[in-house]
Amino acid sequence: MGQREPVRRVVTWDECTELVQHIAAQVGQNEPDAIVGLTRGGLVPAVMLSHMFNVPLFCLNISLRDGMASTSKFNWKELSDFSNIIIVDDINDSGSTFAAVLDQCYRKLIAHPRFASLFTKDSSKFTSLYSGEVINKEKENDWIVFPWE
């Protein structure tokens, strides 16, 4: 008997909007003064949150290769004027990307950034503060397909 094909979960634009609204509701009165979207998947929800909170958006291109994180082209000084930053990605799977970004924030003296993702797998090693939906990986190990893919 062969291995089961991964199930694809296709997320609609309406679902994305609902997930972003759920994140915004979790933020509540602790509104950010800047949003950082991680390329590529985090840019769409980051733009939506930036509009909802009417705050500047920054795009961080992060590449994880051979266990190393590269953010070399990002101007970290641009964030120094902000104290309440939310960093956004589409999915918090293993937690590696968020952990690498947090490490870069500490190296650049960006204190206490908060993290948000449309989806968070409960098996992730990184706990993001805000999540549109938490996925129980044992019960639902679908391949998530976003509308911008």
ZADO-1210 file (C-alpha; in nm, 4 decimals, padded with zeros to 6 digits):
<atoms>
<atom x="00.0000" y="00.0000" z="00.0000" code="MET" pos="1"/>
<atom x="00.1381" y="00.3426" z="-00.1006" code="GLY" pos="2"/>
<atom x="00.1807" y="00.6539" z="00.1053" code="GLN" pos="3"/>
<atom x="-00.1228" y="00.8837" z="00.1271" code="ARG" pos="4"/>
<atom x="-00.1047" y="01.1974" z="-00.0841" code="GLU" pos="5"/>
<atom x="-00.1023" y="01.5182" z="00.1217" code="PRO" pos="6"/>
<atom x="-00.4411" y="01.6843" z="00.1408" code="VAL" pos="7"/>
<atom x="-00.4503" y="02.0384" z="00.0074" code="ARG" pos="8"/>
<atom x="-00.6462" y="02.2963" z="00.2016" code="ARG" pos="9"/>
<atom x="-00.7232" y="02.5865" z="-00.0271" code="VAL" pos="10"/>
<atom x="-00.7778" y="02.9073" z="00.1681" code="VAL" pos="11"/>
<atom x="-01.0046" y="03.1691" z="00.0078" code="THR" pos="12"/>
<atom x="-00.9635" y="03.5454" z="00.0157" code="TRP" pos="13"/>
<atom x="-01.2651" y="03.5678" z="00.2466" code="ASP" pos="14"/>
<atom x="-01.1047" y="03.3208" z="00.4873" code="GLU" pos="15"/>
<atom x="-00.7823" y="03.5237" z="00.4827" code="CYS" pos="16"/>
<atom x="-00.9759" y="03.8375" z="00.5677" code="THR" pos="17"/>
<atom x="-01.1481" y="03.6577" z="00.8569" code="GLU" pos="18"/>
<atom x="-00.8152" y="03.5276" z="00.9881" code="LEU" pos="19"/>
<atom x="-00.6615" y="03.8767" z="00.9752" code="VAL" pos="20"/>
<atom x="-00.9675" y="04.0206" z="01.1527" code="GLN" pos="21"/>
<atom x="-00.9285" y="03.7522" z="01.4195" code="HIS" pos="22"/>
<atom x="-00.5648" y="03.8572" z="01.4688" code="ILE" pos="23"/>
<atom x="-00.6668" y="04.2253" z="01.4901" code="ALA" pos="24"/>
<atom x="-00.9258" y="04.1383" z="01.7547" code="ALA" pos="25"/>
<atom x="-00.6564" y="03.9616" z="01.9584" code="GLN" pos="26"/>
<atom x="-00.4359" y="04.2707" z="01.9381" code="VAL" pos="27"/>
<atom x="-00.7211" y="04.4716" z="02.0884" code="GLY" pos="28"/>
<atom x="-00.6154" y="04.7976" z="02.2533" code="GLN" pos="29"/>
<atom x="-00.2436" y="04.7127" z="02.2286" code="ASN" pos="30"/>
<atom x="-00.2262" y="04.8468" z="01.8736" code="GLU" pos="31"/>
<atom x="00.1046" y="04.8393" z="01.6883" code="PRO" pos="32"/>
<atom x="00.2862" y="05.1439" z="01.5613" code="ASP" pos="33"/>
<atom x="00.4489" y="04.9425" z="01.2782" code="ALA" pos="34"/>
<atom x="00.3957" y="04.6145" z="01.0933" code="ILE" pos="35"/>
<atom x="00.6727" y="04.4023" z="00.9430" code="VAL" pos="36"/>
<atom x="00.5674" y="04.1533" z="00.6763" code="GLY" pos="37"/>
<atom x="00.7920" y="03.8571" z="00.6016" code="LEU" pos="38"/>
<atom x="00.8359" y="03.7824" z="00.2337" code="THR" pos="39"/>
<atom x="00.6665" y="03.6333" z="00.0600" code="ARG" pos="40"/>
<atom x="00.3741" y="03.4757" z="00.2427" code="GLY" pos="41"/>
<atom x="00.3472" y="03.7297" z="00.5213" code="GLY" pos="42"/>
<atom x="00.3139" y="04.0324" z="00.2964" code="LEU" pos="43"/>
<atom x="-00.0568" y="04.0033" z="00.2186" code="VAL" pos="44"/>
<atom x="-00.1746" y="03.9686" z="00.5811" code="PRO" pos="45"/>
<atom x="00.0799" y="04.2343" z="00.6848" code="ALA" pos="46"/>
<atom x="-00.0628" y="04.4814" z="00.4329" code="VAL" pos="47"/>
<atom x="-00.4142" y="04.4094" z="00.5601" code="MET" pos="48"/>
<atom x="-00.3086" y="04.4667" z="00.9222" code="LEU" pos="49"/>
<atom x="-00.1193" y="04.7806" z="00.8254" code="SER" pos="50"/>
<atom x="-00.4377" y="04.9217" z="00.6727" code="HIS" pos="51"/>
<atom x="-00.6545" y="04.8132" z="00.9664" code="MET" pos="52"/>
<atom x="-00.4281" y="04.9852" z="01.2196" code="PHE" pos="53"/>
<atom x="-00.3235" y="05.2697" z="00.9857" code="ASN" pos="54"/>
<atom x="00.0465" y="05.2175" z="01.0590" code="VAL" pos="55"/>
<atom x="00.3581" y="05.1907" z="00.8397" code="PRO" pos="56"/>
<atom x="00.4461" y="04.8629" z="00.6731" code="LEU" pos="57"/>
<atom x="00.7994" y="04.7293" z="00.6344" code="PHE" pos="58"/>
<atom x="00.8926" y="04.4278" z="00.4237" code="CYS" pos="59"/>
<atom x="01.1580" y="04.1919" z="00.5546" code="LEU" pos="60"/>
<atom x="01.3014" y="03.9487" z="00.3054" code="ASN" pos="61"/>
<atom x="01.4351" y="03.6605" z="00.5111" code="ILE" pos="62"/>
<atom x="01.6001" y="03.3563" z="00.3688" code="SER" pos="63"/>
<atom x="01.6815" y="03.0499" z="00.5768" code="LEU" pos="64"/>
<atom x="01.9645" y="02.8568" z="00.4136" code="ARG" pos="65"/>
<atom x="02.1885" y="02.5971" z="00.5737" code="ASP" pos="66"/>
<atom x="02.0662" y="02.6948" z="00.9184" code="GLY" pos="67"/>
<atom x="02.1593" y="03.0599" z="00.8657" code="MET" pos="68"/>
<atom x="01.9183" y="03.3507" z="00.8363" code="ALA" pos="69"/>
<atom x="01.9947" y="03.6274" z="00.5896" code="SER" pos="70"/>
<atom x="01.8253" y="03.9650" z="00.6278" code="THR" pos="71"/>
<atom x="02.1216" y="04.1576" z="00.4913" code="SER" pos="72"/>
<atom x="01.9289" y="04.4028" z="00.2731" code="LYS" pos="73"/>
<atom x="01.6844" y="04.5128" z="00.5432" code="PHE" pos="74"/>
<atom x="01.7425" y="04.8550" z="00.6981" code="ASN" pos="75"/>
<atom x="01.6914" y="04.7772" z="01.0665" code="TRP" pos="76"/>
<atom x="01.7461" y="05.1442" z="01.1577" code="LYS" pos="77"/>
<atom x="01.4053" y="05.2215" z="01.0050" code="GLU" pos="78"/>
<atom x="01.2426" y="05.0293" z="01.2912" code="LEU" pos="79"/>
<atom x="01.4297" y="05.2103" z="01.5678" code="SER" pos="80"/>
<atom x="01.1610" y="05.4796" z="01.5950" code="ASP" pos="81"/>
<atom x="00.8912" y="05.2203" z="01.6706" code="PHE" pos="82"/>
<atom x="00.8326" y="05.0485" z="02.0012" code="SER" pos="83"/>
<atom x="00.5249" y="04.8387" z="01.9311" code="ASN" pos="84"/>
<atom x="00.6035" y="04.6207" z="01.6288" code="ILE" pos="85"/>
<atom x="00.4131" y="04.3188" z="01.4995" code="ILE" pos="86"/>
<atom x="00.5968" y="04.0802" z="01.2671" code="ILE" pos="87"/>
<atom x="00.3652" y="03.8863" z="01.0342" code="VAL" pos="88"/>
<atom x="00.3934" y="03.5648" z="00.8333" code="ASP" pos="89"/>
<atom x="00.1396" y="03.3399" z="00.6658" code="ASP" pos="90"/>
<atom x="00.2179" y="03.0252" z="00.8662" code="ILE" pos="91"/>
<atom x="00.4122" y="02.9404" z="01.1785" code="ASN" pos="92"/>
<atom x="00.5052" y="02.5831" z="01.0920" code="ASP" pos="93"/>
<atom x="00.8264" y="02.4759" z="01.2671" code="SER" pos="94"/>
<atom x="00.8947" y="02.8184" z="01.4185" code="GLY" pos="95"/>
<atom x="01.2363" y="02.8458" z="01.2517" code="SER" pos="96"/>
<atom x="01.1587" y="03.1635" z="01.0578" code="THR" pos="97"/>
<atom x="01.0122" y="03.3498" z="01.3554" code="PHE" pos="98"/>
<atom x="01.2998" y="03.2364" z="01.5797" code="ALA" pos="99"/>
<atom x="01.5535" y="03.3632" z="01.3243" code="ALA" pos="100"/>
<atom x="01.3744" y="03.6977" z="01.2944" code="VAL" pos="101"/>
<atom x="01.3582" y="03.7339" z="01.6736" code="LEU" pos="102"/>
<atom x="01.7310" y="03.6676" z="01.6917" code="ASP" pos="103"/>
<atom x="01.7916" y="03.9369" z="01.4288" code="GLN" pos="104"/>
<atom x="01.5686" y="04.1793" z="01.6239" code="CYS" pos="105"/>
<atom x="01.7716" y="04.1264" z="01.9396" code="TYR" pos="106"/>
<atom x="02.0959" y="04.1762" z="01.7471" code="ARG" pos="107"/>
<atom x="01.9607" y="04.5041" z="01.6094" code="LYS" pos="108"/>
<atom x="01.8245" y="04.6163" z="01.9478" code="LEU" pos="109"/>
<atom x="01.4584" y="04.5896" z="01.8462" code="ILE" pos="110"/>
<atom x="01.2988" y="04.5098" z="02.1816" code="ALA" pos="111"/>
<atom x="00.9882" y="04.3000" z="02.2346" code="HIS" pos="112"/>
<atom x="00.8487" y="04.2511" z="01.8851" code="PRO" pos="113"/>
<atom x="00.5242" y="04.0571" z="01.8721" code="ARG" pos="114"/>
<atom x="00.4574" y="03.7855" z="01.6160" code="PHE" pos="115"/>
<atom x="00.1416" y="03.6991" z="01.4242" code="ALA" pos="116"/>
<atom x="00.0565" y="03.4336" z="01.1671" code="SER" pos="117"/>
<atom x="-00.2573" y="03.3381" z="00.9817" code="LEU" pos="118"/>
<atom x="-00.1988" y="02.9753" z="01.0819" code="PHE" pos="119"/>
<atom x="00.0074" y="02.8284" z="01.3644" code="THR" pos="120"/>
<atom x="00.0801" y="02.4599" z="01.3953" code="LYS" pos="121"/>
<atom x="00.0578" y="02.3478" z="01.7564" code="ASP" pos="122"/>
<atom x="00.3817" y="02.1540" z="01.7049" code="SER" pos="123"/>
<atom x="00.5783" y="02.4742" z="01.6327" code="SER" pos="124"/>
<atom x="00.8760" y="02.5395" z="01.8567" code="LYS" pos="125"/>
<atom x="00.7972" y="02.9139" z="01.8469" code="PHE" pos="126"/>
<atom x="00.4903" y="03.0520" z="02.0167" code="THR" pos="127"/>
<atom x="00.3494" y="03.3452" z="01.8226" code="SER" pos="128"/>
<atom x="00.1372" y="03.5815" z="02.0266" code="LEU" pos="129"/>
<atom x="-00.1366" y="03.6136" z="01.7665" code="TYR" pos="130"/>
<atom x="-00.2776" y="03.3509" z="01.5343" code="SER" pos="131"/>
<atom x="-00.5739" y="03.3465" z="01.3011" code="GLY" pos="132"/>
<atom x="-00.6101" y="02.9709" z="01.3516" code="GLU" pos="133"/>
<atom x="-00.4172" y="02.7055" z="01.5434" code="VAL" pos="134"/>
<atom x="-00.3783" y="02.3737" z="01.3638" code="ILE" pos="135"/>
<atom x="-00.3486" y="02.0443" z="01.5488" code="ASN" pos="136"/>
<atom x="-00.0828" y="01.8794" z="01.3325" code="LYS" pos="137"/>
<atom x="-00.1759" y="01.5263" z="01.4429" code="GLU" pos="138"/>
<atom x="-00.5374" y="01.5696" z="01.3315" code="LYS" pos="139"/>
<atom x="-00.4886" y="01.8043" z="01.0374" code="GLU" pos="140"/>
<atom x="-00.1609" y="01.7922" z="00.8470" code="ASN" pos="141"/>
<atom x="-00.2916" y="01.9528" z="00.5296" code="ASP" pos="142"/>
<atom x="-00.0798" y="02.1448" z="00.2825" code="TRP" pos="143"/>
<atom x="-00.2187" y="02.4990" z="00.3040" code="ILE" pos="144"/>
<atom x="-00.2561" y="02.6846" z="-00.0262" code="VAL" pos="145"/>
<atom x="-00.3108" y="03.0584" z="00.0006" code="PHE" pos="146"/>
<atom x="-00.4983" y="03.2574" z="-00.2673" code="PRO" pos="147"/>
<atom x="-00.1863" y="03.4519" z="-00.3657" code="TRP" pos="148"/>
<atom x="00.0062" y="03.1354" z="-00.4503" code="GLU" pos="149"/>
</atoms>
